[in-house]
Every structure is written in C-alpha cells, then in structure tokens.
Amino acid sequence: MHNDQGRSILSARAVVGSTPVLKEPRLDGSTLYWLEQRPQDGGRTTLLRRPAGNPQAQPEELTPGNWDLRSRVHEYGGGVVAIAGSDLVFVNAGDGCLWHRDLAVPTADQALAFRQLTPTGAADRPRAFAGGVIDRTRRRWLGVMEAEGRDQLVSVPLAGGEPEPLHVCADFCGDAVLSPSGRQLAWLAWEHPAMPWERNTLWLADLDADGSLQTPRPLAGMGAGRADEALVQPLWVTLAEGRESLVVASDAGGFWNLQQWLPEDEQWLPLLPLQADFGQPQWVYGMRTCAWDGHRLLALCCRDGAWELGQVPLAGSEGAAGWHPVSLPFTDLSDLTAASGQVVALASGPVTTTGLLQVDLERGAWNHSPASSEPCPLIPAQISQPEGFWFDGHLGLPTHAWFYPPCGGARADAPLLVKSHGGPTSMARTGLNLAIQYWTNRGWGVVDVNYGGSSGFGRPYRERLNGQWGIVDVADCAAAARALVAAGKAHPERLAIEGGSAGGFTTLAALCFTNVFKAGASRYGVGDLSALACDTHRFEAGYLDSLVGPWPLAKPTYEERSPLLHAERIRCPVIFFQGLDDKVVPPDQTDRMAAALEANGIAVAVHRFAGEGHGFRRSDTQVQVLEATEVFFRTHLGLA
C-alpha cells in the first residue's frame, strides 16, 4: 500500500502483533537457548534452542503446546529459565510453579520430559519464583521465591519438593550467582523504600557440604557502608590456578563501571573507569550486560545513548588496557551471554530489527538472525533513522533525545509525536522500531526523549528526577518539542505526546501543566499519585518516596502534581488504553481520569482490554492500540 508520493504505508499489522519478542538468550556449552514471546499466540512465551555454531539451523521448540514461561515476581518477572546440561528448570505461568524438563528426552514425549517440581501454592498464600541457577553438584535449583510480603533465597531439589529457605531477606533480593566451584554464592539485596538501582547491597556466603549458607557478609553497597551506590549483575570469573573472583558494575563513581573483587586483598579494583554505563536499572530478573566466556570478560557499554560490545581487561591482565568495542552495525544491544569464544546478545540497529547477534571472537565473524522470518516491510531508503541531539531541558540542563524525521525529510509543517518512555528510568533506544516508522511513514516526525531520570547517561542524570517526577520529565518533553519547532522541524499546532505506565503519567502531566501539546495518548498511565502511593504492588511501594516525596508527609506535593486533581487544565483530546488485569497501575486510575475529562467536555476515547495486564502482550490488542491512536490524533489535529 502506498500514499500519493509513492512511499510505503505500513499497516499496523505489519508493525506490531506478529513479530515475536526475543528474551534472555543463554549459551550453555555448544547450545544457544532463548525465549520467544508470541503475540499472535495470546502472548505465550516459549523456549527454543539451536546449535551455537550453526545460526542457519532450524530452531527446536522445547516447550510447545500450552506451556507459557513467565514469572510474576515483583509483577515484572524475568529470569524464568535456568539451564545446565540436560537440566532445564522454568517457571510456568499457568500455575506459578517450577517445572523440570529433561532435555535428553524428546520433546514429543512430554509425559517423561516434564515434571512439576514445586507443589501448587495455596490461593490465599501465593508465591512466585524467578532468577534461578542450577547447582549441578547438589542437584537443585537456587533462586528467589516471593511469598508473604518478602523475598527469600530458596533451594528446590531437581527431584521435586517444597522450597527450602536459604536466606530470608528484609524485603528484596535477586541476581544470585553460584561460583564455578559451587563453594560460594553471591546475591544482591535491597530494602524499602529504595529501588535496586538507587541503593542495594552485594552479599557473599560460603556453602557447606549440604548447601547451607555460612557466614553471609556484605561485600559492597549499603550494607558495606557505601550508601550512595547501586550495584548491577554480579558475575563470577575464573583466574589463574582456578582462583575465583567476582565482577560487578557499581555507580559509586557516577556511572555503572565494572570493578573486580580481589579476595586475597579483600578489596575492589576498578577495571575500566569511563563516563559510560556498563549496566542498566534492574526492573526484571535476567538482564545481563556483562558475561564471562571462560577466558574473557565481555561487556555492553552505553555512551551517549548508544550501546557497544567490547572486552574488558581483568585486574593484572596483560595486553592493551582501555575499551575496544567490536565493530558492529548495531547500536542497541542487551541480554549478553558468552561461552568459549562465542558471544550472543539481542541486537538491533537504525535499519535492522531486533534479532539474535552471534559473534565468533576467534574468527572475528558475526551473524544476526532477526526475530521474524518475514522480511522487513521497509527498504532502507524508507526508514527514518534517529538523529541524536542535545537541547536545554529543565533548568537549562543539557538533555538528550533522538529525532526521527518524517519520510521525505523534516519540514516546518509536519506533525510531531513526542514519546515519553516508561520506567521512568528506562531510555530511548536506537534499534529499528517499526512502531516509530509507522508514524514517520505517514508524514510525522517523532522525538524519543531521554528526559532527566533516564538511564544510559550516568547516576547524576538519573537523579535529576529525584523528588521531581512530574516536573523534570514534563519540562524536558515540552522543551524537546519546542526545540524542534524552533528548528523548523515541526508545526506548533500539530504536537502530540504519548507514553505508557510512567510515560503515561508524564503524558497526562504534560497535557495538564503545559500548553505545548494538542493531543495525547496514555497507556495504563497514572492520573492520581496519591492513589498510586496507597494502591500499588510491593516492588514499587516505596518508589514514589524518591520520585515525589515521603508519603503521606508530602501529600500536598502529590496533589499538586496529580493530573486527575487538575483535570480542568487539560483542554485537548486524550485517548486512553488500559488492561483490566493491571496490578501495577489499577484500571481505576484510567477510569477516573477519563471521567473527569468527559465531565469537562473534553473529547475522550477509552479502550479497555480484558486479560491484559501492565503492558500489552496480545497481537490484536497491540494492533488496536496503534491504529486507534493514529486515527484519534489524525482526527483531532485536523490531518488529512
């Protein structure tokens, strides 16, 4: 389908709803495993594998049928599989239990291949599992169990049985890593009201013969007297003569830089100090930005909003120091895994959709397998590529964004869509996003804003949002739009803003407290901060203390910034999308916000989806959201 200028017009179905979402690739020996979330299959997530050395091999699905691999720990989940040899342990969404799959048994023989490990929990005492590893020596799974209002490190025998507590945390824990010898376990823990990217503690414990934890002690972070530090992804490395050492990313110096624990000296040594992030906020389990292939430490590094892959020298290693990125045409990388000279990550670039990137370090060769077998619906000439720019944001501070000009080039009369990402600690990424191309293909410019609070630019940039949510993010999104209007790249009367979750709040607040935007779209966004402080899930129960102020002491501030309480200030049309099973931002938030606008005579559309939670997983839902948003904006901005 083409418009009158010969440009391809992308359909919503070609953009969303058909391409699988790849997650958590893992190399185990000579085999590559990864998760695939399939929107056309009701959002079901399944596990696949193929030989690591043969990217062209047909993948084998290991959990076919009705298996849905998903964790509900902290509502966001992640870390749903653990693999070692022929042992696979996964979290089944249907019953929330751990299951074992014998990979040596053919998939077709499900009666022999699959076995339930943990008993089904009582309805009035729910529990959830995630973030596990397999202890091959003791034939057990080690990981997190969330139950009765706190996290525990537990062990579950691979023969099945009740989880055995190893360590009961005050509030939260995760990222448990077992040393190669099986003699030590390290993990991260944090307590309310902190989020794990604000401050946490790295713990280390010895394991005795039966696998019990002995003398847990804090190695870094808050428990070790370093309160202004957040640690990301502990990782074991093996040194000469079989000595074991820990590597972790710490932001104590302003950026998430890697440092190594030297057990002989009982001290940490910085490995590669750079003004760049080697980590990202751990919203879900299983996020990986560094990996050990048995001989080398590999890492993903974010500089100025773009990601690179490179090698990091260990303490005392020979050879040229410094960061030497691998030359690749990808600027968005995540979920790193490595083994024996093979490196795998999820990767995309400005003209390349997300796929499995496999790099052979010995041969210096790489291969990229897109998530979808269907070719990209756009040729490179039809793809709008991101243009990074800095502008004066809140209080005049330098703020970053990616601008995607409309097909045919930027022009002063073009409509502009401002994207406010979620989190709010997420970041605007640069991989090919067909949902953005959907707009540029229709003559829109799009600006994806890394407002103050975004990750990828160091801790001080993230901390701009402390106590200022609803102020800094709103000012930065409005300033990005104004900057593009002033540059002759957008029309001041054709400015729209959209976002989901925290980005939905920023969207509503920008419509309420600025006069920049002429239409907005909120996906499961927050309208009433006070209600959110009183009615949200455990993981984020104290998050607003840092974003807004301590509740209820700062209640007046919550009320000042809540769009619902100032709905009369919104004078432009708004469209809402809400999952009815959302536990993070309850549907009542959307219902009350929409009703308040309707009462004020504002044009409103509300789309509610049964069976959807916080983030839409189903194909039809995703298509409907994109199509309805475009029609709504086109109608109310008077666009042909």
Secondary structure, 3 states (H helix, E strand, C coil): CECCCCCECCCHHHHCCCCCEEEEEEEECCEEEEEEEEHHHCCEEEEEEEECCCCCCCCEECCCCCCCECCCCCCCCECCEEEECCEEEEEECCCCCEEEEECCCCCCCHHHHEEECCCCCCCCCCEEEEEEEEECCCCEEEEEEEECCEEEEEEEECCCCCCEEEEECCCEEEEEEECCCCCEEEEEEECCCCCCCCCCEEEEEEECCCCCEEEEEEEEEHHHCCCCCCEEEEEEEECHHHCEEEEEEECCCCCCEEEEEECCCCEEEECCCCCCECCCCCCCECCCCEEECCCCEEEEEEECCEEEEEEECCCCCCCCCCCEECCCCCCEEEEEEEECCEEEEEEEECCEEEEEEEEECCCCEEEEEECCCCCCCCCHHHCCCCEEEEEECHHHCEEEEEEECCCCCCCCCCCEEEEECCCCCCCCCCCCCHHHHHHHCCCCEEEEEECCCCCCCCHHHHHHHCCCCCCHHHHHHHHHHHHHHHCCCCCCCCEEEEEECHHHHHHHHHHHHCCCCCEEEEECCCCCHHHHHHCCCHHHCCHHHHHCCCCCCCHHHHHHHCHHHHHHHCCCCEEEEEECCCCCCCHHHHHHHHHHHHHCCCCEEEEEECCCCCCCCCHHHHHHHHHHHHHHHHHHCCCC
